[in-house]
Amino acid sequence: MDKLKKVLSGQDGSNDDRNVLQAVNEASTLSWGTRVKGFAICFVLGVLCSVLGTCLLWIPGAGLAVFAVMYTAGNVASLASTMFLMGPLNQLKRMCEKTRALATAIMLTCLVLTLCAAFWWKIKGLALLFCILQFLAFAWYGLSYIPFARDAVTKLFSACLN
């Protein structure tokens, strides 16, 4: 368990130059139990926002705008929940790693484009498409943290298509 705590908090033995974000990360007074509770609460709130946004999609008139905001806020909260476990600096570093960089870029781009399609362009179909792409990119990003999960999913879909 201690090894898991060290890896998730970024204390895996590498010593980089100290900067402001590292100092903030190290100055955290949250215990491991508090971090897990914060993760769970933030993640559950994110899922609830996403589900509530999907339910509110069918409100006449403002349904699309409410959906776009709630769904996007839910995904942001779910993504931010892991910062409780590993800290903001380590989260940002891991988001930019080679294996996650493309999924991170697509996910963040789709977060912004969903809001643009809902509020600026007011194109419902495009907003829904960006939400679907958000979901797929977020799932692919999440799978990158599970060893061999992406390979398994790729093999599963290729087997289904053959």
BELBELPE-V641984 format. One record per pair of residues at least 6 apart in sequence whose C-alpha atoms are under 8 Angstrom apart, sorted by sequence separation. I is the first residue (numbers start at 1). J is the second residue. If there is no record, write none. Layout:
BEGIN
I;J + I;J
END
This chain:
BEGIN
6;12 + 57;63 + 58;64 + 94;100 + 95;101 + 116;122 + 117;123 + 118;124 + 143;149 + 144;150 + 56;63 + 57;64 + 83;90 + 117;124 + 143;150 + 83;91 + 96;104 + 57;66 + 82;91 + 95;104 + 117;126 + 118;127 + 56;66 + 57;67 + 117;127 + 140;150 + 56;67 + 55;67 + 114;126 + 115;127 + 53;66 + 54;67 + 114;127 + 53;67 + 113;127 + 114;128 + 52;67 + 53;68 + 53;69 + 114;130 + 53;70 + 54;71 + 113;130 + 114;131 + 52;70 + 53;71 + 52;71 + 111;130 + 50;70 + 51;71 + 110;130 + 111;131 + 49;70 + 50;71 + 110;131 + 49;71 + 50;72 + 50;73 + 110;133 + 111;134 + 49;73 + 50;74 + 110;134 + 49;74 + 50;75 + 48;74 + 107;133 + 108;134 + 5;32 + 46;73 + 47;74 + 106;133 + 107;134 + 46;74 + 47;75 + 106;134 + 107;135 + 45;74 + 46;75 + 46;76 + 107;137 + 46;77 + 47;78 + 106;137 + 107;138 + 45;77 + 46;78 + 45;78 + 104;137 + 43;77 + 44;78 + 103;137 + 104;138 + 42;77 + 43;78 + 103;138 + 42;78 + 43;79 + 103;140 + 104;141 + 42;80 + 43;81 + 103;141 + 42;81 + 72;111 + 41;81 + 40;81 + 100;141 + 39;81 + 72;114 + 38;81 + 39;82 + 72;115 + 39;83 + 100;144 + 39;84 + 99;144 + 38;84 + 39;85 + 68;114 + 69;115 + 68;115 + 36;84 + 35;84 + 36;85 + 35;85 + 65;115 + 68;118 + 32;85 + 65;118 + 64;118 + 65;119 + 68;127 + 72;131 + 64;124 + 71;131 + 25;87 + 25;88 + 64;127 + 68;131 + 75;138 + 25;89 + 21;88 + 22;89 + 21;89 + 9;85 + 10;86 + 8;85 + 9;86 + 10;87 + 8;86 + 9;87 + 7;86 + 10;90 + 9;90
END
